[in-house]
């Protein structure tokens, strides 16, 4: 007769055994991962020492693929890529803003329109971003021709170049505002451009408990700002 089941039963009666560490496989693009996600991972782990987080930073295009291939439990992204096999959970929404140094001639405006960018030095996103084409169409409709001085792949890079005095940029203010507002002016850009952040999970399996806990942690601990709202 095997005694193992008896000993296991006695262990359960005596009380819970050693806590099993749970791991969250998390993925995010650079604009979300650097500083914003990292700081909230730190507070999440401090409050839940039994949790472990494995964070991978990759391009927005690869985020969804990672969920589909079951390499990650949760993604946080600003790109809407609705496709079979995944579920998008709204997280954050914001309008476009123009960002520039405080001494820039347009920094005192309450709102800027596409026509106001005519002949202004502009730091643009690269053409692989859908937002670049959307902005180009708005500028064309307004007959505005800014001078493009640089092209970058992330909103953080655009904001940092604006901070260096190269010109202004049209970007998603979230989460850049939280880290660059002391050094830059943020002015709302009048346009139909809206940015929506999402949690991405698989719709083929239950969302792990640790992933649900992390989503709740982000919702509760993301500080407010003048531009973005909870999704």
N, C-alpha and C positions, 0 to 999 in steps of 0.2 A: 504493500500500500504506500502511495506517495504521500509524504507529509507536507510538501510545498504548499498546496492549497490551504491546508490547515493553518500554517504559519502566516500566509497572506491574509487570511480571515482574521487572525489574532491581531496582526498589524493594523488592520482597518478598525478594529474595535479599540485598540490603544490610542488611535488618533491618526491624523494625516502624516504621511511620510514627507520626505524632502520635496520642496517645491520644484516643479519642473519648469525650467526656463522657457518662455515663449519667445519666438523670433518673428519680427516683422520684416518681410522683404519689401523694401520701399524703393520707388524710382521716381525721379523728378528731373525736369530740364534745369539748366543752369540758373535761369532767372528766378526760379522758385527755390532751388536747392541751396544756393550759396546764401549764407546768413539767415534768411527767413526760416527755411526748413531745419537747418542745422541748429539754430537757437531753440526751436521748439522740440526737436529731438532731445536736446539736453535736458530741458525741463520735464519732458515726458519720462525720461529714464530716471531722473532724480526722484520723481513722484512714484515711479513703479520700478523699483530695483530688480524685480523678477523678470522684467522685459528686456529684450535685446533687439536692437535695430540694425539692419544691414541696408545701408543707403547706397544706391547707384545713381550717378548723375550722367545723363545722356541727352541726346537731341529729342525734341518733342515728337518727331516722327517715330522714334524707336520706343517711346514710352508705351504706347498702345500695343505694339507688337510684343513687348515683354509681358504684358498682362495676358494676351492671347496665348502665348507660348508657356504660360504658367511658371514663368521665372520670377514673378513678383506677385505679392498679395495685394498691393495698393500702389496707385500712382497719383500724383498731384500735378496737374498740368493746366495750361491756359489755352490749349489748342483743342477745338471741338472736332473729334474724329469718331463720329458715331458709326459703328459697324457691328456686324453680328458677332456675338461672343463676349461683348463687354457691356457694362452699364455705366453711364455717366451720372454722377450725383453732383448737382450744382453746389458750388462752394462760395464763390466771390464774383461780383460783377462791378465793372467800373467803366466810365467814359474815357475817351482819349484826352490827353493833356499835352500841352507844349511845355517843355522843360528847358531852362536857360539860367545863366548866371543872374544874380539879383540886379546887377547894373545894366543888364541888357535893355535896349530901348523899349521892348515890348513887355517887360516884366511887370509893369504896373497895371496892365490891362486886367479886367475881370474875366474877359473871355476873348478868344482869338478865333477868327474865321479863316478859311483857306486863302481868301484874297489877301489877308494880312501877311502871308508868308512870301508874297511876291518879292523877289530880289533879296530875300533874307538868306543868310548862310545856314544850310540845313544839314544835319547829320541824319542820314536815312538808314533804315533797315535794308538788308540785302534783298535781292529780288526773289530769293527762295521763300520769303515770308509772304503770305497772302495779304498781310496788312500793307505791304509796300505797294502792291497793285491798287488796293483800295484808296490809299492816300494819293497816288499818282492820278487816279481818275477824278478825285475831288479837286485837286489842284488844276487839272486840265479844264474842268467845268468852270472853275472860277477864273480861268486865264491867268493863273498865278504861276510864275516860273522862278522858284527859289534856286539858289546856287548850292548844289550838293557838294559839300567839302569832304565827306567821308561816308563810307557804308560800313555797318556793323551787323553782327548777328544776334545781339541781345539788347534788351531795354537798358540793362545795367551799363553796358558798354556805351550806349548812346548817351545816357545821363552823365557818365564820367567824362566823355568827350565834351559835352556841354559845360561841365564844371571846369574844364580846362580852357574854356573861352573860345571854342571853335565855332560856336553858333548855337542854334536851338534844335530840338528833336521832338517829334510827335511820338509818344509812347503810351504804354499801359502804365498807369501810376502805381499799380499794385504788383509786388510789394516794394517797389523802388522808393516810394514816398517815405516809408518808415526809416530808411537809411540815408537818404540824400536830401531831405527837406531842410536841414540846417544850412546847407551850402548852395541850394538852388531855388529858383522860383518855379512854381508849378501853376500853370494857367490853363483853365479848361478850354478845350478845342471844340468849337461848335461843328459837329458832324454826326452822321449816323453810326460812326464807329463805336462798337461796344466790345468790351473784353469780358469774357466769362471764364472763370476758373472752375475746374471740376476735380472731384475725386474719380478715379477710374478703377473699377473692380470687374472681376469676371462674373458673368451671369450664368455660368455653367456649374457653379459650386457656391456653398454658403460663404459669406464674408467672415474671415477669422475674427475671433474675439479681440485680438490685439489690434487688428486693423480698425475695427469699430471704435475701440478705445482711442486710437490715435486720431481718427477723424473728429471725434468729440473733443479731444484735447486742442486740436487746431481751431475748431469753431469757438471754443471758450476762451482761448488765450491769444488769438490774433487781435492786436490792438486796433482801435478804430482810427480812421483817417478821414479827411474831408471829401474823398473822392469815391472810395469803394464801399460797397454794401454787401452784407451776407447774401449768398445766393439762395 
